[in-house]
């Protein structure tokens, strides 16, 4: 039986299921799955859905995608979704640089500590020569990274269950939840913390059960995953920028007609920029929201933390190579 999707049936499906289907007026010539790890009520999800709706309209229904928040409940989260992207089981995926570093170490350099003063600085670097270099390194690995690729998550802050973490010495022995990836773990080891890796949807349980003493993430994650339920203190460290790289399975991407690729690329660039603006406004308003939930905020001296990272910078310069390091420092200044 042939099913014709209308606006009404699409909206009904969206209300009934966690995945939201882009509008299509007729059977699509190209149908994709788009995964991401954030909740359905976040700026990332809303803009991905709107992006694919726009692509469906502009392509006359030829290209559509179903957008799956929280990676459609995969047990392994981002790790499982990345494997699916590399194999071509899914066609589009957003992922932070730390985990993407498993495919190419240079991708993880976008999360070097204190490299960016703000999310806007990170966007400028990722849209420029450094981002293009990452794309070149990922291409042989079956990954197409869009030229304007980095949806925003915000600057990462430290949230603790009970301890006040203001100076590097405060981190000695702290069990710090970190995402998969090496650079963030290296950073907190340099402060004397003990990194503990979990998927994003396991953080709250880890904090409530005492498996970890603290976690680090943008304020949006504290709000979205209800981490405020176990958080007392938030240190405004701004230690690392967090973004979501939009990628496609490269063989699938290369198999699309040029006009379809052009429609997708144009809308990716447009909605990435829209989401950045929306995410910035969202994060800015969350400080008062989280304070109202009982969280206590603390400012920190970044210089004291940077002095502990000489070895981390040296190790990562060697790992990603002199060309990538030079491209990064051209935008952000000297590191280490």
C-alpha positions in Angstrom: 0.0 0.0 0.0 1.4 3.4 -1.0 1.2 6.0 1.8 1.0 9.7 1.0 2.3 11.9 3.7 0.4 15.1 4.4 1.2 17.9 6.8 -1.5 16.6 9.2 -0.2 13.0 9.2 3.4 14.2 9.7 2.3 16.3 12.7 0.4 13.4 14.1 3.4 11.1 13.8 5.6 13.7 15.4 3.3 13.9 18.4 3.1 10.2 18.8 6.8 9.3 18.4 10.2 10.7 19.6 11.4 10.9 16.0 10.0 13.6 13.8 9.6 13.1 10.1 10.3 15.8 7.6 7.4 16.9 5.5 7.0 15.1 2.2 4.3 15.4 -0.4 5.2 12.3 -2.3 7.5 9.2 -2.0 11.0 10.5 -1.6 13.7 9.6 -4.0 16.3 9.8 -1.2 15.2 9.0 2.4 17.7 9.4 5.2 18.1 8.9 8.9 19.5 11.8 10.9 20.8 11.0 14.4 21.9 13.3 17.3 22.3 12.9 21.0 20.3 15.7 22.4 16.7 15.7 23.7 13.7 16.5 21.5 13.0 19.9 23.2 16.5 21.4 22.4 17.5 24.0 19.9 19.6 21.3 18.1 16.6 19.0 17.5 14.2 21.8 16.5 16.7 23.2 14.0 17.5 19.8 12.5 13.8 19.1 12.0 13.3 22.5 10.4 16.4 22.0 8.3 15.1 18.7 6.8 11.6 20.2 6.4 13.2 23.0 4.3 15.3 20.5 2.3 12.2 18.4 1.6 10.3 21.5 0.3 13.1 22.8 -1.8 13.8 19.5 -3.4 10.2 18.9 -4.2 10.0 16.0 -1.9 13.0 14.2 -3.5 15.1 14.3 -0.3 13.7 13.7 3.2 15.0 12.6 6.6 13.7 11.3 9.8 15.4 13.0 12.8 16.1 10.8 15.8 16.8 12.6 19.2 19.0 10.9 21.8 20.3 8.6 19.0 17.1 6.7 18.9 17.8 5.1 22.3 21.0 3.3 21.2 22.5 1.5 24.2 26.0 2.8 23.3 24.8 6.3 22.5 27.2 8.3 20.3 29.7 5.4 20.0 27.0 3.1 18.4 25.7 5.9 16.2 29.2 6.7 14.9 29.7 3.0 13.9 26.4 3.2 12.0 27.5 6.3 10.2 30.8 4.8 9.2 29.1 1.7 7.9 26.4 3.7 6.0 23.6 2.3 8.2 22.6 5.9 8.9 23.4 8.8 6.5 23.6 11.9 8.8 24.8 12.4 12.3 26.0 15.2 14.6 28.8 14.5 17.0 31.2 16.3 19.3 34.9 16.5 18.4 36.0 14.3 21.3 34.4 11.1 20.1 35.0 12.0 16.4 38.7 12.0 17.4 38.5 8.2 17.3 38.2 8.5 13.5 40.9 11.2 13.2 42.8 12.8 16.1 42.7 16.2 14.6 38.9 16.4 15.0 39.4 16.2 18.8 41.6 19.3 18.8 38.5 21.5 18.5 38.1 20.6 22.2 41.5 21.6 23.4 41.2 23.3 26.8 41.0 27.1 26.8 41.6 27.3 23.1 38.4 29.4 22.5 37.3 32.4 24.6 33.7 32.0 23.4 31.5 29.9 21.3 31.6 32.6 18.6 35.4 32.3 18.4 35.0 28.5 18.0 32.5 29.0 15.2 34.9 31.3 13.3 37.7 28.7 13.6 35.5 25.8 12.6 34.1 27.7 9.6 37.7 28.5 8.4 40.9 26.8 7.5 41.1 24.7 10.6 37.6 23.2 10.0 38.5 22.5 6.3 41.6 20.7 7.5 39.5 18.5 9.8 37.2 17.8 6.8 40.2 16.8 4.7 41.4 14.3 7.3 38.0 12.8 7.7 37.2 12.3 4.0 39.3 9.1 3.6 37.5 7.6 6.6 34.0 7.7 4.8 33.0 10.9 6.6 31.8 14.0 4.8 32.1 17.1 7.1 30.1 20.1 5.9 31.9 23.4 5.4 29.6 25.1 7.9 29.2 22.1 10.2 29.4 23.0 13.8 26.0 23.3 15.6 26.6 24.8 19.0 26.3 23.3 22.5 28.1 26.1 24.4 31.1 26.5 26.6 31.6 23.7 29.1 31.3 24.4 32.9 31.9 22.2 35.9 28.9 21.1 38.0 29.5 19.3 41.3 27.3 17.4 43.7 28.6 19.1 46.9 32.3 20.2 46.5 33.2 23.8 45.6 35.7 23.5 42.7 37.4 26.9 42.1 41.1 26.3 41.9 43.1 23.4 40.2 44.0 22.0 43.6 40.3 21.6 44.4 40.1 18.8 41.8 42.6 16.5 43.5 40.9 13.0 43.7 37.6 14.3 42.3 35.8 11.6 40.3 34.9 13.7 37.2 32.4 12.4 34.7 33.8 13.1 31.2 32.5 12.1 27.7 34.2 9.5 25.6 37.4 11.0 24.1 40.9 11.7 25.2 41.5 15.4 25.4 38.9 16.2 28.1 40.2 13.2 30.2 43.7 14.5 29.8 42.7 18.0 30.9 41.1 16.9 34.2 43.9 14.4 34.9 46.3 17.4 34.7 44.3 19.0 37.6 44.5 15.8 39.7 40.9 14.6 39.0 39.9 11.0 38.2 38.0 10.8 34.9 35.0 8.5 34.7 33.4 8.0 31.3 29.6 7.5 30.8 27.1 8.3 28.1 25.2 11.5 28.5 22.0 9.8 29.6 23.8 8.1 32.5 25.2 11.2 34.1 22.4 12.0 36.4 22.3 8.4 37.8 26.1 8.5 38.3 25.8 11.8 40.3 22.9 10.6 42.4 24.5 7.2 43.2 27.9 8.7 44.0 29.8 7.1 41.1 31.0 10.6 40.3 31.5 13.7 42.3 31.1 16.2 39.4 30.6 16.5 35.7 31.4 19.1 33.1 29.1 20.2 30.3 27.4 23.3 28.9 24.6 24.7 31.0 22.1 23.5 28.4 23.1 19.9 29.2 22.6 20.5 32.9 19.1 21.8 32.1 18.2 19.3 29.4 19.2 16.1 31.3 17.9 17.5 34.6 21.4 17.3 36.2 20.4 20.2 38.5 18.6 17.5 40.5 22.0 16.4 41.8 24.0 19.6 41.4 24.8 22.1 44.1 27.8 24.1 42.7 28.5 25.3 39.2 32.0 26.7 38.4 32.0 28.9 35.4 35.3 27.6 34.0 34.5 28.0 30.2 37.3 25.5 29.9 36.3 23.9 26.5 33.9 24.7 23.7 31.3 22.0 22.9 29.8 21.7 19.4 28.1 19.1 17.3 29.8 18.4 13.9 27.2 17.7 11.2 28.5 14.8 9.1 27.2 12.6 6.3 28.3 9.1 5.3 30.6 10.0 2.4 29.8 7.3 -0.1 26.1 8.1 0.3 26.8 11.8 0.0 28.9 11.4 -3.1 26.1 9.3 -4.7 23.6 12.1 -4.5 22.9 14.3 -7.6 24.7 17.6 -7.5 21.5 19.6 -7.3 20.3 17.7 -4.2 23.7 18.1 -2.5 23.5 21.9 -3.2 20.1 22.1 -1.6 21.3 20.2 1.5 24.5 22.2 1.8 22.7 25.5 1.6 20.2 24.6 4.2 22.9 23.1 6.5 24.8 26.4 6.5 21.6 28.4 7.2 20.3 26.2 10.0 23.6 25.8 11.6 23.9 29.5 12.0 20.3 29.8 13.2 20.8 27.2 15.8 24.0 28.9 17.1 22.1 32.1 17.7 19.3 30.2 19.4 21.6 28.1 21.6 23.5 31.2 22.7 20.3 32.9 23.9 19.2 29.7 25.6 22.5 29.2 27.5 22.6 32.9 28.5 19.2 32.6 30.1 20.0 29.4 31.9 22.2 30.9 34.6 19.2 32.5 36.3 17.1 29.5 35.6 19.5 27.1 37.3 20.1 29.5 40.2 16.4 29.4 40.7 16.7 25.6 40.9 19.1 25.9 43.8 22.5 25.9 42.0 25.2 28.1 43.3 27.5 29.7 40.7 31.3 30.4 41.2 33.7 32.4 39.0 37.2 31.0 38.4 40.7 32.3 37.4 41.4 30.6 34.1 45.1 31.5 34.2 45.7 29.1 37.2 44.2 26.2 35.2 46.1 27.0 32.0 49.4 26.8 33.9 48.7 23.2 34.7 48.2 22.2 31.0 51.7 22.6 29.5 52.1 18.9 29.1 48.6 18.5 27.7 49.3 21.1 25.0 52.7 19.5 24.1 51.2 16.0 23.8 48.3 17.2 21.6 50.6 19.2 19.3 52.5 16.1 18.6 49.3 14.0 18.2 47.5 16.3 15.6 50.6 17.5 13.8 52.3 20.8 13.2 50.1 21.9 10.3 46.8 21.5 12.3 48.4 23.1 15.3 49.6 26.1 13.3 46.1 26.5 11.7 44.5 26.5 15.1 47.0 29.0 16.7 46.5 31.3 13.7 43.0 31.9 15.0 43.2 31.4 18.7 46.8 32.6 19.5 49.6 30.6 21.2 48.6 27.6 23.2 50.9 26.3 26.0 
